[in-house]
Amino acid sequence: MRAVGIITEYNPFHNGHHYHAQQARRISGADVVVAVMSGHFLQRGEPALIDKWSRAQMALRCGVDVVVELPLPCACNSAPNFARGAVQVLDLFAPHLDSLCFGSESGDIDQLFKLAQLLDSYAEDGQPDLPARSGQTFPQARAQNLAQLGGDVASLNQPNNILSLAYLRALTSLGSKMRPFTIARHGAGYHDATPASSAIASATAIRNLVAEDASVQPYVPEAAWEVLQPLLHQQQHVDYARWFSMLLHSCLAEDKAADYYQFQPGLGQRIFQAALVAECLEELIAGIKARHITRTRVQRLLCYQLLHMAAGATEDFLQQTPPYLQLLGTTKDGELFLRQCRRAMPVPIINNFSRINAQLNRHYATDRRRKQQAEWMVALENRATRLYTLLLPGWQGGSRQWNYFNQPHRC
């Protein structure tokens, strides 16, 4: 069996995602679709609307065959680290997974390749990777540098194009043999705050409708709606007022000199001072943000502090292939595909967290460093999931060690 990989967040799964999964299978000629999906905290430094197992179940009902989790240090990170981590995960299934399909505003793989090569050639000339200049954010500096190189700057204002370039560059830098395909984003734009049509809405628009207690059913495939609707009805989705309270507590209680990932000198004190007076999330972010720091980066920094992501351990983790994969769900075809892959997989696939220590001990019996990385990742994922349960107004009790009590979905 041959597979095509897709890289996703599904926050939540909607009609545009259904179209992507269908087209990925069609244009690649693959037998199965493997999704690498972010867990409970996402690339923009925010919690997912609903839990990772429910999002995986929605995907499995709508054209995806295997869902594995993208490790949190990669999932909640800049586009290059997000893309690199996801490509590394998909490459673990080689040679059975031999293609990658991603959405883009461009829809033109040749154009995207040329721009990716331009970025790579700039770095190869010994220049930093399009550094931020004084008073500029990284995206502003990147656009200015690319304009001087003759690049299509307009493409860099479109979020899916930015990720597409990151995927292509990751494929090159990792020496991956996956064939890339792209499809033009169908219908709504990534940031569209309202639905684009009677059937298509961005995930942003859907989350806004949920916040307004408005119907989102027209924008979600029926099979996925059967999963989403009861979660919304029972309030088993993130309450963003709780999210602000959680962040505020973290900002006020933390050691202002702690060495968290991507923290620069003085940032802890800046965050503390902003938290002393902020009355909402927007005020907190505005109090931390500087001319050279984007809003999204501020949100990620707050996540790093909340989750106690130490700089050294996180940087070390990002330099390596993830030490294990957490399986979130499969279809019957997905089970057959995984059976085909398992013997040659260089890292263990975890079905059940209750047995993870035994699996890691067996797999890394002679590699102490990799075992320590795996244990660090387990601790981080458990901390993230425990905190995530506090954001759900409809939490129905039981142990908050959710990773140990939820099994992969079978469809």
N, C-alpha and C positions, 0 to 999 in steps of 0.2 A: 504493500500500500504506500502511496505517495501522499505527502501532506504539503499544504501551503500554510505559512504562518501569518498571523495578523497581530498587531500590537494595539491594546485597547485600554479604556478605563470603564466604559459602559456606565456612565453616571447620570441617568440610568440608561439601559438598553432601549433603543427607539427604532423607528422605521428606517432611518438612515443607516443605522448599524446593520439591520437586517439586509438591506441592499448591498452593503459592503461585503458581508459574509457570502452572499449569493454570487456576487461578481468575482470575488477572490477565487472561489471554487471554479467558476466558469473559465476565467481567463488563464488560470494556471493549469487547468486540467487535472487538479488534484483529487484524490479520493476522500480526503478528510481535511478539515480546517482546524488548526491549532491556534488558540488565542492565548497570548501572554497578557494578563490583565492585572492592573494595579489592585492592591488590597484596600485597606480601610483609609489610607491617606494618599492623596493624589499629587500629580505633578505640580499643580499650582499652589500647593501648600494648604489644602483644604480637606476635610473629611468627606468621604463618599456619602451620597444621600442614603443609600441602603447598604446592608452588609455584603461582603464579598461572595458569600455562598449563594445568596439570593440573586445577585447579579450574574453569577456563573450559571445558575439554573435558567434564568431568562435567555441567556445566550444559547445554551444547549437545546432549548426548545425551538430555536429560530435559526438553525443552520450551522452552528459551531459544534465540533465533535470533542475537543479536548480544551479545558481551561486550566492553565497553571498560573500561579501567582508570580508577579514581578516583585522581587525583593524590595522592601521598603526603602533602603538607601538609594536605589535606582529610581523607584516610582516617584518619590518626592524629591526631585532634583531637576537641574537644568536640562534643556533638550539634549545636549551631547551625552550626559551621563544616563539620562532616561533611555535614549536610543541605544547606547552601547550595552547597557545592561539587558535590554530586551533582545537585541541581536545575539548576545552571548547565550541567553536562555534558549532561543530557537535553534542555535547552532548545536546545542547539546543533543538534538534529535537527528542530526545528520548521520548518514546520507539519506535517511527516509524522508526528511523534510528538506526540500530543495528550492523553495521559493518563498518570497516575502511580498505581500500585497498591502499597500497602504493608500489611504485617501489623500488627496491634495487638491488645493484650489486650481492648480495648473492643469493637472491631468496629462501632462506632457513629460514623459520620463526622460527624453533626450534633453529637454530644456533644463530639467532639474539636475541631470548628470553634469551638464556643462557648468552650472553654477556651483555644484559640489566640488568639481575639479578646480574651479577658480579659488574656492576657499582653501582647498588642500594645497594648491601651488603656492598660495600666499604663506601658509604655515611652513612649507618645505623650504622656502627661501630664507628661513631663519628668523622670520618675524613672529612675534607672539600671535596667538589665534585671535586676530581682530580685537585688540584690547580696548577697553573703555578709556577715553581720553578725559582730561580734567573737566569735571562738571557734566559729563555725559553718562547716560546709562549704557550698558553693554549693547543693547539693540541699536541705539543711536550711533555709537561708534562703529558697529559692524556695518550699518548702512552707509556711513560716510566713507569708510575704507573701501567697500565694494564699489561705490560709485566711482572712486578714483581708479579702480581696476577695470572699469567698464562693465560691471555686473548689473543685472536687472534688480534694482533696489526695490521696485514695487512688490516683487515676490516675497520680500522679507517682512512685509506688513501683514502677511497672511499666515495664521498660526499653523495650519496643516502643511503649508509649504516649508515652514521652518523645521518642523519635525521630519518632513520628507528628506530634506537636505541632511539632517542629523542621521537618519537611517542610512542614507547612501554613503556618508562619510564613515559611519561605523562599519558597514560592510567592507569598505576598502581597508580601513585601519586594522581590522581584525582578520583580514584575509579570508572572509567568508565566501563560500561558493554558492550561497543562495542567489537565485535570480530575482531581481526586484521588478515588480509591476506596480503601476499606480492607476487609480481610477479617480475621475473628477468628483469632487464632493457634490453630492446629490441634494439639491434643495437648499436648506437653511445653512447660513454661515456659522462658523464655530461659536462666535460671540453674539449671534443674534438673540436679543432679549425677548422677542416675541415670535410666534410661529410664522413660518414663511408661506404656508398654505394650509389647506384643510387636513393634510396628512403628514406634512413634514415640519418638524420643529427641532431646533438644536437642543442638546442636553441642558444648556444654560436656560433656554426658554422653558423647558419642562420643569426644571427646578424652581423657576420663578412662579410658574403656575401652581406647583405644589405649595409654595409658600403662601400663595393667595387663596388656597383651598379651592382652586378651580380644576376642572376636569382635564386630564391629560390622556384619556383613553384613545382619542383619535390619532395620537402621535406614536403609539406603542403597538407592536404586533399583538394580535389577540392572545397568542400563546404566552407571550411575555406579560401581558396585562393580567392574566390569571395569577401570576406570581406577585406582581407589583401591587395590585389593588388591595388585597388584604393587609399588606404591610402598611400602606398609606392609611387605611381605615383604622388599623390598630395602633397607629402612631409609632410604628417600628421604623422610623426614619429619623435622620438627624435633625435636631432642634438647634438652629444656629445661634439662638440666644444662649443655650447651654455651652456652645462652642466658645463664645466670647467669654463667658464666666470661667471656663476651664483655662483659656489662655491667660486671662487676667490673673488668676490664682498663680499660674506658673511664673508670670512676669514678676509678681510681687514677692514670691517666696524663694526664688532661685538665687544662687550665689552669683553676684554681678560680675565676678571675675572668672567664672567657670569657662573651661576651654571646650566649647561646643563647636561642632562642624561649621565652618565658614564664618565663624565669629571673628571680627577684627577687634583690635584693642579699643576699649571704650564703648563697644556696642551693647554689652550687658547693662551698663549704667544708663545708656540712652533708652533702652527698652524699659528699664525700671522707672525712669522719670516719666515716660509716656504713659505707663500703666497707672501711675499715681493719680492722673487727672482724666483718663479716658472714660467716657460714658457709653461707648459703643465700639464695635470692631473697627468701623471706619475711622474713628478718632484715634484709636490705638495705632493703626497702620500709618495714619497721617503723621502722628507724633514720632514715629520711628524712621519713616521714609526720608531719604536725602536725594539730592539731584542725581547722584550717580547710582542710586539703588532703586530698582523697579518695585512696584507694589507686590508683584508675584514673588520676588526674592524675599521681601519682608515676611510674607506669609510663610514661606518655607523656613526662614530663620526661626520664626515663632514655633513651628513644628519641631525643629531640631532641639530647641530648648525644652519644649514640653516633653519630648520623648527621650531626653538625656542622651542625645547622639554625640558622643565624644569625638573630637576632631581626629585623633590618631586612629582609633578603631574604625571609624567610617571611611577615612581615606584608604586605609589598608584593605578594607573590604572591597572598595570600588576598583582596586587594582587587580582583583582576581575574578575568575568565573564563580558565580554563586555556588556555595558548597552543597546545596540540596535544592530540590524543587518541591513546592507544596502543590499537590493536585487538588483542584477545587471541584472538578466534575468531568464526566465523560458520557458520550453516547455509546451504544453497542459497537459502532464502527470505531469509535475512539478507543474502546477497550482493546479491540483487535490490533489497532495501530500501536498502542503502548506495549502490548505483549511482544510485538515485533521489535520494539526499540529497547526494551529494558536491559537485555543482556549486555548490550554494547554501551549503555549510558555511563558516562564517566562520573556521574554524581547520583546519589539515591533520589528516587521519587517518593515523597512522603504521602501516604494515603491517610494515616492515622497518627496524630501527634502523640497519642498515648504510648506509641512504640518508637518514637523518634530517637530517644537516647540510645536504645539498643541498635538501631540502624546506623546511627552515626558512629558508635563505638566499633561496630563491625567494619564499616566502610573505611574509617580513618584510623584503624588500629595502629598503623605505623607512621602516621602523619599528624603529629601533635599540633602543628600550627594551623592546619586546615580544620582540625577538629575544634580548636578554639574559635576560629572564625565562624564555624557552624553554630557553636553554642552561643556566641554573641548574637548571631542572627536570630536564633530561637528566642532568646531573652527579649530582643527588641520587638519582634513580631508579637510576642505575648503581651508586652507592655502596651503596645499600640492597640491591640484588640481589647484588652481590659478597659483602657480609657475610652475607646470607642463606644462600649456598651453604656457608658454614663451619658452619652449624647442622645440616647433613644428614650423618648418619654414613655413609650409603650413596652419597655423592657419587661419581660415576663418572669424574671427571677431565675434562680439557678446559679450555677457557678459562672463567674465572669471570665474564667479561663476557657473561653469559647473555642479556641483552637483545638482543645482536647475533646470537645463534646459534639462538634459538627463533623460529619463525614462527607466526603465528596459526593456530589449528586450524580445519580445514574439515570439517564434518560433513554 
